[in-house]
Amino acid sequence: MSQSASPSAFPLPLEHGFLQKLAGADLVRPDHLLGAHPVTQEGAAGVRFAVWAPQAQAIHVVGEFNGWQETHPLERLDYGYWGAFVPGAQAGQLYKFRIQGADGRTVDRIDPYARAFEAPPATASVIWTDEYEWQDTEWMEGRSARQNEPVSIYEVHVGSWRYGEDGQPLSYRELARQLADYVQDMGFTHVELMGAMAHPFYGSWGYQVTGYYAPAARQGTPEDFKFLVDYLHGRGIGVILDWVPGHFPTDDHALAHYDGAPLYEYADPRKGFHYDWNTHIFDYGRNEVVMFLIGSALKWLQDFHIDGLRVDAVASMLYLDFSRTEWVPNIHGGRENLEAVAFLKRLNEVVHHMAPGCMMVAEESTAFPGVTHPAPHGLGFDYKWAMGWMNDSLAYLEQDPLYRRYDHHKITFFNVYRSTEHFVLALSHDEVVHGKKPLVLKAPGDWEQQRAGLRAFYAYMWTTPGKKLLFMGQEFAHSQEWNHDVALPWEKSGWPDHAGMAELVRELNRLYAERPDWYVSDMQPAGQQWLNGDDAENSVYVYRRLDEGTGRSSVVVLNMTPVYRENYHLPVPQAGQYRYVLNTDEGRFGGWSHEVGDPQAWEEPLLGQPARLSLNLPPLSALVLELDHGEQD
């Protein structure tokens, strides 16, 4: 098939050389070749359609331009690709590929590379052009420079964060302004958007993606979604998306058995099907599938100006025996999916080369080595969710304070391995659904104690090495489990009990952004030093955060029981007058405002430190102190 375009023009021509590059895993933007592209061919305006379906017997493109009739067959090209030019077809029209598959069935299917879809429950692809004029040049030019800055992420489900006056989820443009105002006021540096990629089943929260190159249409067009990203950038807020390269749904109109036989998925169900999730697993051994996924990542990072991808369910990709009793070993007899490992390394190398400054974050729950180490020895991610920290910390939070002495190590253990990877401390949506309770109700005791316990927990989280992530609603102690069909109860956020919690998170974000000792040395051993990590009897922890470059440091004291401890002696690295940086027991946070005492340290050795302080520790509280009058060592 010939087209009046030079090799450097967009879209790429459907010629042997480009088809060969895609088949050989050497075309990282396959959407520049496949999909629906408005073009002019031999003087006629129309749309060129192209799709990969090597096992299909016949394919027609049907849509609004031909009355959904089989008047435009696709021509079989090299390497299993098909293509056709339809004069008169134009942007905005609906279409599907009617595929007669290897199994003899004829099914209308989506375009895997579609740039837009109609809103569910409808499933047609939409011919679309990219015409948005971005206003975030300054932001994009500075992406690489921001990599070493504080990262505090607000995780948002775009459909249930807030409803409009009509009782419906906000459109992308409405969401842009309201979310930017809120996130900026709260001091978060980034948002992580759930449910932003096209997915027909709303109850999947966006984790059963069908449109890997298109935003979800429920709340607007691709241009509306770009406006959301653009507006957030203009307010100084980075945007991360959940991205799901590990599995895809079984919907008959989408990718499953796309050409009448396994294509995007592994053919062997022992390797290609998740029985727990009822989803298919991508075949990482196929070049075309690898390029489809890498192209999707670049589409979001380059064309939609997304600042990072949180890669979902990485552990399920890495291990052939993940959540299954029957599995197929790799060629060495091991349990690792070597093809998936190679894909992830290639993905991260390409992203860091083609979209510099973007962060790649792995949701990975095992001890797989080198997740955040550069390829080829590591997987090449920038960050990994600290699932071990999360499990230990939440187990501790849920423990009755009377018995926390027996779980004392759950707080100290993270410091043993925190420098092995680059971590994000994530308290995500997964921890507040399916009977797990919202964070505030995980804490034992009455309502006052629950809020106090969560305040101390948040202070512990923000002063522990690692980037931060908090799911929406938890910042104001939302006291019901998250429900994707209901907006957050924003009226509660103004009530004193809830507003105090939000004020604490706001203050933690402010301190986090201003204090290099809280973020610069996350990976260095000196970044966190235990001054007293062994007082299990009292469930008290004392540690120091230090930035060796500036000499800035702070001392953190956690009292994790509902006991007011008077005249508690704690070791500090230097004598002198200290000042309180943070006290979670303050009235403005909803605390009891107990007397904490004058933080004057004197020279008298304690637990290996040359000086000590005597403080009153409020129940279920965190105190953060630093030397006053520039006396930092």
DOSE-127164 format. One line per field, with one value per residue (C-alpha): residue in three letters; y, z, x. Coordinates in nm, 3 decimals, padded with zeros to 5 digits. Layout:
N
r	c(ALA; ...) .
y	c(Y; ...) .
z	c(Z; ...) .
x	c(X; ...) .
***
This chain:
633
r	c(MET; SER; GLN; SER; ALA; SER; PRO; SER; ALA; PHE; PRO; LEU; PRO; LEU; GLU; HIS; GLY; PHE; LEU; GLN; LYS; LEU; ALA; GLY; ALA; ASP; LEU; VAL; ARG; PRO; ASP; HIS; LEU; LEU; GLY; ALA; HIS; PRO; VAL; THR; GLN; GLU; GLY; ALA; ALA; GLY; VAL; ARG; PHE; ALA; VAL; TRP; ALA; PRO; GLN; ALA; GLN; ALA; ILE; HIS; VAL; VAL; GLY; GLU; PHE; ASN; GLY; TRP; GLN; GLU; THR; HIS; PRO; LEU; GLU; ARG; LEU; ASP; TYR; GLY; TYR; TRP; GLY; ALA; PHE; VAL; PRO; GLY; ALA; GLN; ALA; GLY; GLN; LEU; TYR; LYS; PHE; ARG; ILE; GLN; GLY; ALA; ASP; GLY; ARG; THR; VAL; ASP; ARG; ILE; ASP; PRO; TYR; ALA; ARG; ALA; PHE; GLU; ALA; PRO; PRO; ALA; THR; ALA; SER; VAL; ILE; TRP; THR; ASP; GLU; TYR; GLU; TRP; GLN; ASP; THR; GLU; TRP; MET; GLU; GLY; ARG; SER; ALA; ARG; GLN; ASN; GLU; PRO; VAL; SER; ILE; TYR; GLU; VAL; HIS; VAL; GLY; SER; TRP; ARG; TYR; GLY; GLU; ASP; GLY; GLN; PRO; LEU; SER; TYR; ARG; GLU; LEU; ALA; ARG; GLN; LEU; ALA; ASP; TYR; VAL; GLN; ASP; MET; GLY; PHE; THR; HIS; VAL; GLU; LEU; MET; GLY; ALA; MET; ALA; HIS; PRO; PHE; TYR; GLY; SER; TRP; GLY; TYR; GLN; VAL; THR; GLY; TYR; TYR; ALA; PRO; ALA; ALA; ARG; GLN; GLY; THR; PRO; GLU; ASP; PHE; LYS; PHE; LEU; VAL; ASP; TYR; LEU; HIS; GLY; ARG; GLY; ILE; GLY; VAL; ILE; LEU; ASP; TRP; VAL; PRO; GLY; HIS; PHE; PRO; THR; ASP; ASP; HIS; ALA; LEU; ALA; HIS; TYR; ASP; GLY; ALA; PRO; LEU; TYR; GLU; TYR; ALA; ASP; PRO; ARG; LYS; GLY; PHE; HIS; TYR; ASP; TRP; ASN; THR; HIS; ILE; PHE; ASP; TYR; GLY; ARG; ASN; GLU; VAL; VAL; MET; PHE; LEU; ILE; GLY; SER; ALA; LEU; LYS; TRP; LEU; GLN; ASP; PHE; HIS; ILE; ASP; GLY; LEU; ARG; VAL; ASP; ALA; VAL; ALA; SER; MET; LEU; TYR; LEU; ASP; PHE; SER; ARG; THR; GLU; TRP; VAL; PRO; ASN; ILE; HIS; GLY; GLY; ARG; GLU; ASN; LEU; GLU; ALA; VAL; ALA; PHE; LEU; LYS; ARG; LEU; ASN; GLU; VAL; VAL; HIS; HIS; MET; ALA; PRO; GLY; CYS; MET; MET; VAL; ALA; GLU; GLU; SER; THR; ALA; PHE; PRO; GLY; VAL; THR; HIS; PRO; ALA; PRO; HIS; GLY; LEU; GLY; PHE; ASP; TYR; LYS; TRP; ALA; MET; GLY; TRP; MET; ASN; ASP; SER; LEU; ALA; TYR; LEU; GLU; GLN; ASP; PRO; LEU; TYR; ARG; ARG; TYR; ASP; HIS; HIS; LYS; ILE; THR; PHE; PHE; ASN; VAL; TYR; ARG; SER; THR; GLU; HIS; PHE; VAL; LEU; ALA; LEU; SER; HIS; ASP; GLU; VAL; VAL; HIS; GLY; LYS; LYS; PRO; LEU; VAL; LEU; LYS; ALA; PRO; GLY; ASP; TRP; GLU; GLN; GLN; ARG; ALA; GLY; LEU; ARG; ALA; PHE; TYR; ALA; TYR; MET; TRP; THR; THR; PRO; GLY; LYS; LYS; LEU; LEU; PHE; MET; GLY; GLN; GLU; PHE; ALA; HIS; SER; GLN; GLU; TRP; ASN; HIS; ASP; VAL; ALA; LEU; PRO; TRP; GLU; LYS; SER; GLY; TRP; PRO; ASP; HIS; ALA; GLY; MET; ALA; GLU; LEU; VAL; ARG; GLU; LEU; ASN; ARG; LEU; TYR; ALA; GLU; ARG; PRO; ASP; TRP; TYR; VAL; SER; ASP; MET; GLN; PRO; ALA; GLY; GLN; GLN; TRP; LEU; ASN; GLY; ASP; ASP; ALA; GLU; ASN; SER; VAL; TYR; VAL; TYR; ARG; ARG; LEU; ASP; GLU; GLY; THR; GLY; ARG; SER; SER; VAL; VAL; VAL; LEU; ASN; MET; THR; PRO; VAL; TYR; ARG; GLU; ASN; TYR; HIS; LEU; PRO; VAL; PRO; GLN; ALA; GLY; GLN; TYR; ARG; TYR; VAL; LEU; ASN; THR; ASP; GLU; GLY; ARG; PHE; GLY; GLY; TRP; SER; HIS; GLU; VAL; GLY; ASP; PRO; GLN; ALA; TRP; GLU; GLU; PRO; LEU; LEU; GLY; GLN; PRO; ALA; ARG; LEU; SER; LEU; ASN; LEU; PRO; PRO; LEU; SER; ALA; LEU; VAL; LEU; GLU; LEU; ASP; HIS; GLY; GLU; GLN; ASP) .
y	c(00.000; 00.334; 00.669; 01.017; 01.069; 01.079; 00.837; 01.122; 01.233; 01.155; 00.909; 00.670; 00.506; 00.145; 00.026; -00.290; -00.119; 00.029; -00.287; -00.480; -00.237; -00.291; -00.670; -00.659; -00.454; -00.151; 00.098; 00.241; 00.450; 00.195; 00.426; 00.644; 00.353; 00.170; 00.295; 00.555; 00.852; 01.130; 01.175; 01.294; 01.021; 01.083; 01.414; 01.275; 01.349; 01.053; 00.821; 00.547; 00.248; -00.015; -00.303; -00.605; -00.928; -01.200; -01.488; -01.310; -01.442; -01.108; -00.759; -00.472; -00.130; -00.031; 00.294; 00.604; 00.678; 00.368; 00.297; 00.016; -00.188; -00.410; -00.180; -00.115; -00.430; -00.406; -00.532; -00.795; -00.652; -00.794; -00.944; -00.985; -00.622; -00.498; -00.155; 00.047; 00.407; 00.526; 00.850; 01.078; 00.937; 01.213; 01.297; 01.247; 00.950; 00.614; 00.295; -00.065; -00.343; -00.628; -00.924; -01.272; -01.461; -01.781; -01.946; -01.860; -01.605; -01.251; -00.994; -00.613; -00.509; -00.189; -00.039; -00.121; 00.205; 00.423; 00.771; 00.812; 00.604; 00.675; 00.670; 00.335; 00.129; 00.201; 00.061; 00.209; 00.371; 00.734; 00.883; 01.158; 01.418; 01.584; 01.957; 02.076; 02.375; 02.316; 02.597; 02.408; 02.460; 02.581; 02.282; 02.032; 02.185; 02.151; 01.792; 01.644; 01.904; 01.811; 01.447; 01.503; 01.723; 01.616; 01.393; 01.386; 01.218; 01.254; 00.945; 01.032; 00.824; 01.071; 00.958; 00.968; 01.244; 01.503; 01.539; 01.851; 02.026; 01.786; 01.492; 01.354; 01.316; 01.630; 01.666; 01.676; 02.054; 02.099; 01.858; 02.054; 02.370; 02.217; 01.951; 02.201; 02.438; 02.161; 01.988; 02.315; 02.419; 02.081; 02.098; 01.777; 01.790; 01.534; 01.370; 01.008; 00.950; 00.623; 00.535; 00.777; 00.526; 00.391; 00.104; -00.023; -00.171; 00.120; -00.116; -00.215; 00.134; 00.160; -00.157; -00.344; -00.124; -00.169; 00.160; 00.183; 00.497; 00.691; 00.857; 00.739; 00.913; 00.935; 01.278; 01.432; 01.418; 01.366; 01.746; 01.785; 01.540; 01.731; 02.048; 01.875; 01.786; 02.126; 02.311; 02.106; 02.175; 02.544; 02.524; 02.345; 01.998; 01.685; 01.415; 01.040; 00.779; 00.424; 00.206; -00.163; -00.364; -00.684; -00.796; -00.699; -00.791; -01.065; -00.830; -00.978; -00.641; -00.563; -00.734; -01.085; -01.339; -01.035; -01.217; -01.529; -01.683; -01.581; -01.276; -01.015; -01.289; -01.604; -01.904; -02.137; -02.043; -02.158; -01.859; -01.634; -01.611; -01.466; -01.676; -01.447; -01.143; -01.314; -01.133; -01.225; -01.179; -01.004; -01.218; -01.046; -01.282; -01.115; -00.813; -00.655; -00.682; -00.535; -00.243; -00.196; -00.151; 00.063; 00.280; 00.322; 00.438; 00.690; 00.810; 00.919; 01.060; 01.240; 01.332; 01.376; 01.528; 01.281; 01.302; 00.939; 00.600; 00.384; 00.038; -00.188; -00.547; -00.585; -00.893; -01.071; -01.005; -01.119; -01.459; -01.743; -01.900; -01.580; -01.680; -02.010; -02.378; -02.485; -02.297; -02.340; -02.295; -02.081; -02.232; -02.260; -02.429; -02.117; -01.925; -01.587; -01.476; -01.391; -01.230; -00.996; -00.910; -00.822; -00.617; -00.412; -00.339; -00.232; -00.025; 00.173; 00.225; 00.357; 00.580; 00.737; 00.802; 00.925; 01.103; 01.230; 01.344; 01.113; 00.876; 00.507; 00.357; -00.015; -00.161; -00.464; -00.659; -00.913; -00.915; -00.928; -00.774; -00.449; -00.318; 00.040; -00.036; 00.062; -00.196; -00.429; -00.549; -00.408; -00.346; 00.026; 00.174; 00.505; 00.403; 00.103; 00.104; 00.002; -00.279; -00.433; -00.100; -00.060; -00.406; -00.380; -00.025; -00.083; -00.404; -00.197; 00.077; -00.180; -00.344; -00.268; -00.029; -00.268; -00.525; -00.297; -00.370; -00.714; -00.565; -00.292; -00.416; -00.347; 00.021; -00.019; -00.296; -00.076; 00.108; -00.220; -00.239; 00.107; 00.188; -00.123; 00.044; 00.383; 00.362; 00.531; 00.497; 00.434; 00.425; 00.361; 00.282; -00.088; -00.032; 00.125; -00.112; -00.465; -00.465; -00.321; -00.003; 00.356; 00.445; 00.631; 00.333; 00.095; 00.265; 00.119; 00.310; 00.565; 00.834; 01.072; 00.803; 00.685; 01.032; 01.083; 00.750; 00.836; 01.179; 01.016; 00.760; 01.027; 01.213; 00.886; 00.833; 01.182; 01.168; 00.822; 00.803; 00.758; 00.949; 00.974; 00.869; 00.907; 00.809; 01.071; 01.125; 00.986; 01.333; 01.442; 01.109; 00.992; 00.742; 00.515; 00.276; 00.416; 00.347; 00.424; 00.492; 00.769; 01.100; 01.179; 01.338; 01.685; 01.831; 01.636; 01.791; 02.114; 01.956; 02.026; 01.662; 01.612; 01.959; 01.911; 01.601; 01.784; 02.069; 01.820; 01.672; 02.025; 02.105; 01.780; 01.857; 02.209; 02.085; 01.806; 02.056; 02.294; 02.056; 01.884; 01.652; 01.499; 01.402; 01.455; 01.155; 00.894; 00.645; 00.722; 00.535; 00.868; 00.982; 00.816; 00.729; 00.554; 00.737; 00.498; 00.223; -00.030; 00.109; -00.155; -00.148; 00.208; 00.189; 00.503; 00.563; 00.830; 00.886; 01.156; 01.273; 01.430; 01.593; 01.572; 01.825; 02.114; 01.980; 02.027; 01.771; 01.700; 01.464; 01.269; 01.125; 00.889; 00.786; 00.511; 00.441; 00.643; 00.713; 01.061; 01.007; 01.278; 01.356; 01.110; 01.119; 01.084; 01.096; 01.378; 01.442; 01.787; 01.991; 02.326; 02.484; 02.294; 02.411; 02.224; 02.184; 01.976; 01.855; 01.640; 01.693; 02.062; 02.182; 02.302; 01.940; 01.819; 01.719; 01.761; 02.027; 01.856; 02.032; 01.904; 02.098; 02.315; 02.135; 02.235; 01.959; 01.920; 01.732; 01.394; 01.081; 00.854; 00.550; 00.650; 01.015; 01.297; 01.482; 01.429; 01.598; 01.557; 01.593; 01.516; 01.292; 01.340; 01.019; 00.885; 01.168; 01.268; 01.547; 01.681; 01.907; 02.083; 02.290; 02.652; 02.968; 02.804; 02.558; 02.271; 02.055) .
z	c(00.000; -00.102; 00.057; -00.041; 00.258; 00.309; 00.559; 00.809; 00.784; 01.039; 01.023; 00.909; 00.574; 00.569; 00.393; 00.434; 00.619; 00.893; 00.931; 00.965; 01.231; 01.434; 01.394; 01.500; 01.818; 01.676; 01.657; 02.003; 01.882; 01.689; 01.717; 01.458; 01.217; 01.332; 01.431; 01.259; 01.100; 00.904; 00.586; 00.230; -00.023; -00.397; -00.344; -00.135; 00.234; 00.454; 00.720; 00.697; 00.918; 01.013; 01.260; 01.364; 01.336; 01.177; 01.233; 01.095; 00.781; 00.680; 00.828; 00.744; 00.902; 00.980; 01.123; 01.082; 00.752; 00.582; 00.782; 00.967; 00.648; 00.512; 00.224; 00.321; 00.351; 00.484; 00.273; 00.420; 00.441; 00.552; 00.898; 00.987; 00.947; 00.764; 00.623; 00.424; 00.326; 00.356; 00.166; 00.333; 00.682; 00.928; 01.285; 01.538; 01.367; 01.540; 01.404; 01.479; 01.309; 01.203; 01.224; 01.089; 01.318; 01.304; 01.498; 01.226; 01.440; 01.315; 01.595; 01.597; 01.794; 01.914; 01.757; 02.008; 01.911; 01.921; 02.057; 02.181; 02.267; 02.317; 02.678; 02.831; 02.808; 02.438; 02.310; 01.968; 01.891; 01.775; 01.496; 01.670; 01.599; 01.845; 01.831; 02.188; 02.242; 02.554; 02.794; 03.017; 02.835; 03.147; 03.347; 03.083; 03.050; 03.424; 03.472; 03.505; 03.761; 03.992; 04.034; 04.361; 04.519; 04.771; 04.628; 04.818; 04.610; 04.649; 04.498; 04.334; 04.172; 03.910; 03.916; 04.290; 04.429; 04.409; 04.239; 04.079; 04.161; 03.929; 04.148; 03.881; 03.876; 03.776; 03.414; 03.348; 03.313; 03.633; 03.810; 03.693; 03.880; 04.195; 04.231; 04.169; 04.433; 04.688; 04.620; 04.620; 04.947; 05.105; 04.988; 04.785; 04.502; 04.273; 04.204; 04.100; 03.892; 03.906; 03.639; 03.380; 03.097; 02.891; 03.073; 03.022; 03.371; 03.614; 03.912; 03.807; 03.921; 03.593; 03.636; 03.351; 03.068; 02.709; 02.562; 02.627; 02.415; 02.522; 02.837; 02.984; 02.805; 03.098; 03.198; 02.869; 02.553; 02.516; 02.489; 02.815; 02.981; 02.843; 02.990; 03.330; 03.305; 03.163; 03.437; 03.713; 03.566; 03.560; 03.933; 03.997; 04.044; 03.879; 03.735; 03.766; 03.608; 03.705; 03.412; 03.377; 03.152; 03.350; 03.242; 03.045; 03.059; 02.874; 02.706; 02.367; 02.192; 02.309; 02.308; 02.422; 02.138; 01.916; 01.581; 01.688; 01.873; 02.147; 02.024; 02.292; 02.559; 02.614; 02.452; 02.748; 03.024; 03.284; 03.175; 03.014; 03.250; 03.597; 03.758; 04.062; 03.847; 03.547; 03.314; 03.044; 03.079; 02.803; 02.598; 02.662; 02.419; 02.119; 01.979; 01.869; 02.221; 02.378; 02.134; 02.195; 02.567; 02.533; 02.280; 02.526; 02.799; 02.565; 02.443; 02.794; 02.883; 02.557; 02.410; 02.731; 02.925; 03.212; 03.460; 03.566; 03.554; 03.852; 03.700; 03.849; 03.968; 03.877; 04.099; 03.895; 03.586; 03.734; 03.865; 03.662; 03.976; 04.095; 04.263; 04.077; 04.153; 03.793; 03.619; 03.352; 03.458; 03.249; 03.030; 03.333; 03.544; 03.753; 03.849; 03.700; 03.378; 03.187; 02.904; 03.146; 03.311; 02.972; 02.885; 03.206; 03.154; 02.795; 02.900; 03.159; 02.934; 02.653; 02.883; 03.045; 02.703; 02.527; 02.819; 03.044; 03.387; 03.406; 03.700; 03.671; 03.989; 04.047; 04.259; 04.351; 04.668; 04.678; 04.745; 04.375; 04.366; 04.193; 04.107; 04.123; 04.008; 03.651; 03.376; 03.272; 03.627; 03.767; 03.630; 03.598; 03.787; 03.966; 04.271; 04.423; 04.656; 05.003; 05.047; 05.335; 05.519; 05.455; 05.581; 05.893; 05.975; 05.932; 06.135; 06.410; 06.380; 06.419; 06.723; 07.066; 07.231; 07.527; 07.300; 07.074; 07.284; 07.121; 06.770; 06.835; 06.549; 06.291; 06.308; 06.325; 06.067; 05.758; 05.843; 05.796; 05.424; 05.322; 05.134; 04.912; 04.683; 04.617; 04.800; 04.801; 05.133; 04.998; 05.184; 04.879; 04.793; 04.843; 05.218; 05.267; 05.078; 05.099; 05.474; 05.561; 05.710; 05.656; 05.815; 06.112; 06.213; 06.193; 06.504; 06.833; 07.105; 07.109; 06.844; 07.017; 07.049; 06.691; 06.556; 06.787; 06.681; 06.314; 06.366; 06.523; 06.244; 05.974; 06.145; 06.155; 05.784; 05.677; 05.883; 05.758; 05.450; 05.126; 04.903; 05.024; 04.885; 05.054; 04.914; 04.888; 05.192; 05.433; 05.476; 05.662; 05.839; 05.618; 05.844; 05.584; 05.340; 04.993; 04.753; 04.387; 04.332; 04.594; 04.617; 04.924; 05.206; 05.168; 05.423; 05.691; 05.593; 05.758; 06.087; 06.360; 06.416; 06.046; 05.973; 06.240; 06.066; 05.733; 05.900; 06.022; 05.673; 05.535; 05.795; 05.727; 05.356; 05.428; 05.653; 05.412; 05.129; 05.342; 05.530; 05.337; 05.633; 05.560; 05.198; 05.068; 05.234; 05.193; 05.045; 05.268; 05.594; 05.775; 05.656; 05.951; 06.273; 06.565; 06.889; 07.084; 06.888; 07.169; 07.419; 07.346; 07.702; 07.656; 07.279; 07.237; 06.938; 06.900; 06.574; 06.389; 06.031; 05.886; 05.562; 05.565; 05.287; 05.474; 05.825; 05.882; 06.124; 06.338; 06.622; 06.608; 06.919; 06.887; 07.184; 07.047; 07.359; 07.517; 07.821; 07.913; 07.991; 08.214; 08.236; 07.963; 07.897; 07.538; 07.384; 07.146; 06.952; 07.096; 07.406; 07.375; 07.335; 07.104; 06.957; 06.858; 06.483; 06.517; 06.795; 06.674; 07.010; 06.939; 06.954; 06.593; 06.486; 06.713; 06.996; 07.373; 07.402; 07.686; 07.841; 07.674; 07.860; 07.781; 07.529; 07.686; 07.637; 07.872; 07.843; 08.000; 07.791; 07.716; 07.486; 07.307; 07.258; 07.442; 07.558; 07.668; 07.682; 07.939; 07.784; 07.863; 07.587; 07.512; 07.458; 07.102; 06.974; 06.768; 06.857; 06.615; 06.745; 06.616; 06.770; 06.801; 06.701; 06.416; 06.649; 06.400; 06.391) .
x	c(00.000; 00.145; 00.077; 00.188; 00.415; 00.789; 00.952; 00.987; 00.622; 00.356; 00.196; 00.464; 00.384; 00.270; 00.582; 00.785; 01.070; 00.852; 00.645; 00.972; 01.096; 00.780; 00.792; 01.156; 01.089; 01.265; 00.977; 00.903; 00.607; 00.401; 00.100; 00.272; 00.222; -00.091; -00.435; -00.651; -00.473; -00.643; -00.435; -00.461; -00.396; -00.383; -00.557; -00.844; -00.892; -00.973; -00.842; -00.583; -00.654; -00.396; -00.400; -00.194; -00.393; -00.175; -00.421; -00.730; -00.896; -01.048; -01.087; -01.321; -01.324; -01.682; -01.810; -02.017; -01.846; -01.991; -02.307; -02.127; -02.132; -01.852; -01.763; -01.403; -01.191; -00.837; -00.551; -00.319; 00.032; 00.367; 00.429; 00.061; -00.042; -00.350; -00.432; -00.684; -00.751; -01.110; -01.178; -01.428; -01.380; -01.298; -01.210; -01.485; -01.644; -01.690; -01.536; -01.441; -01.251; -01.480; -01.247; -01.315; -01.086; -00.888; -01.170; -01.423; -01.608; -01.664; -01.640; -01.642; -01.337; -01.175; -00.867; -00.590; -00.418; -00.729; -00.666; -01.023; -01.330; -01.695; -01.808; -01.910; -02.117; -02.058; -01.728; -01.651; -01.319; -01.317; -01.107; -00.911; -00.647; -00.408; -00.470; -00.419; -00.189; 00.015; 00.104; 00.350; 00.680; 00.858; 00.735; 00.842; 01.188; 01.241; 01.128; 01.476; 01.583; 01.296; 01.393; 01.583; 01.319; 01.054; 00.781; 00.451; 00.181; -00.195; -00.360; -00.691; -00.963; -01.079; -01.442; -01.508; -01.288; -01.564; -01.902; -02.042; -02.366; -02.547; -02.446; -02.214; -01.834; -01.648; -01.542; -01.168; -01.183; -01.382; -01.150; -00.846; -00.929; -01.075; -00.807; -00.526; -00.664; -00.693; -00.362; -00.172; -00.335; -00.250; 00.110; 00.126; 00.380; 00.214; -00.117; -00.146; -00.457; -00.651; -00.904; -00.766; -00.709; -00.997; -01.168; -01.525; -01.579; -01.597; -01.574; -01.221; -01.106; -00.919; -00.714; -00.886; -00.769; -00.884; -00.763; -00.389; -00.354; -00.663; -00.800; -01.128; -01.415; -01.657; -01.531; -01.428; -01.222; -00.847; -00.812; -01.004; -00.767; -00.468; -00.615; -00.623; -00.254; -00.163; -00.350; -00.190; 00.152; 00.071; 00.006; 00.335; 00.186; 00.326; 00.099; 00.153; -00.076; -00.154; -00.048; -00.129; 00.108; 00.062; -00.283; -00.592; -00.963; -01.148; -01.399; -01.487; -01.473; -01.120; -00.778; -00.869; -00.813; -00.802; -00.776; -00.962; -00.668; -00.425; -00.235; -00.169; -00.184; 00.019; -00.148; -00.090; -00.339; -00.086; 00.118; -00.138; -00.436; -00.490; -00.760; -00.778; -00.851; -01.013; -00.774; -00.525; -00.148; 00.045; 00.282; 00.615; 00.783; 00.616; 00.795; 00.469; 00.322; 00.636; 00.622; 00.249; 00.316; 00.628; 00.447; 00.162; 00.400; 00.563; 00.223; 00.130; 00.471; 00.537; 00.199; 00.001; 00.294; 00.252; 00.541; 00.552; 00.388; 00.308; 00.342; 00.078; 00.124; 00.491; 00.526; 00.260; 00.470; 00.800; 00.696; 00.550; 00.403; 00.236; -00.093; -00.116; -00.068; 00.001; 00.279; 00.543; 00.909; 01.144; 01.416; 01.644; 01.381; 01.321; 01.008; 01.104; 00.937; 01.253; 01.056; 00.880; 01.211; 01.360; 01.051; 01.069; 01.438; 01.374; 01.073; 01.266; 01.567; 01.349; 01.144; 01.448; 01.599; 01.283; 01.113; 01.393; 01.285; 00.986; 00.966; 00.887; 00.743; 00.699; 00.424; 00.633; 00.570; 00.853; 01.227; 01.315; 01.665; 01.752; 01.407; 01.536; 01.889; 01.988; 01.963; 02.111; 02.179; 01.854; 01.506; 01.570; 01.275; 01.319; 01.115; 00.947; 00.648; 00.766; 00.515; 00.709; 00.712; 00.341; 00.250; 00.465; 00.359; -00.013; 00.008; 00.169; -00.094; -00.372; -00.213; -00.357; -00.105; -00.088; 00.078; 00.280; 00.589; 00.592; 00.583; 00.839; 01.058; 00.788; 00.879; 01.257; 01.301; 01.259; 01.581; 01.768; 01.694; 01.570; 01.892; 01.870; 01.613; 01.456; 01.125; 00.786; 00.603; 00.255; -00.075; -00.290; -00.650; -00.577; -00.548; -00.892; -01.126; -01.263; -01.316; -00.974; -01.128; -01.011; -00.680; -00.826; -01.039; -00.744; -00.605; -00.736; -00.920; -01.197; -01.239; -00.997; -00.731; -00.783; -00.718; -00.421; -00.276; -00.315; -00.156; 00.148; 00.153; 00.150; 00.435; 00.630; 00.561; 00.666; 00.985; 01.085; 01.314; 01.123; 00.885; 00.524; 00.185; -00.154; -00.491; -00.762; -00.982; -00.726; -00.577; -00.892; -00.951; -01.237; -01.411; -01.573; -01.412; -01.362; -01.650; -01.584; -01.956; -01.971; -01.786; -01.578; -01.785; -01.639; -01.878; -01.688; -01.356; -01.468; -01.566; -01.306; -01.207; -01.138; -01.003; -00.737; -00.608; -00.596; -00.407; -00.147; -00.099; -00.072; 00.196; 00.383; 00.393; 00.517; 00.797; 00.884; 00.930; 01.136; 01.362; 01.643; 01.702; 01.361; 01.431; 01.786; 01.951; 01.678; 01.923; 02.223; 02.286; 02.326; 01.985; 01.813; 01.997; 01.833; 01.904; 01.682; 01.516; 01.498; 01.247; 00.988; 00.857; 00.729; 00.674; 00.884; 01.110; 01.376; 01.561; 01.748; 01.708; 02.022; 02.129; 02.507; 02.538; 02.374; 02.418; 02.047; 01.904; 01.602; 01.517; 01.189; 01.024; 00.727; 00.514; 00.291; 00.085; -00.202; 00.019; 00.144; 00.513; 00.657; 01.027; 01.123; 01.498; 01.608; 01.957; 02.053; 02.375; 02.442; 02.366; 02.192; 01.853; 01.622; 01.295; 00.982; 00.940; 00.623; 00.396; 00.106; -00.067; -00.129; -00.487; -00.482; -00.433; -00.713; -00.480; -00.500; -00.224; -00.038; 00.257; 00.574; 00.842; 01.141; 01.367; 01.699; 01.958; 02.251; 02.578; 02.527; 02.583; 02.287; 02.278; 02.595; 02.501; 02.684; 02.371; 02.014; 01.675; 01.400; 01.055; 00.695; 00.562; 00.192; -00.005; -00.005; 00.207; 00.506; 00.747; 01.006; 01.284; 01.591; 01.868; 01.767; 01.958; 02.146; 02.320; 02.282; 02.591) .
***
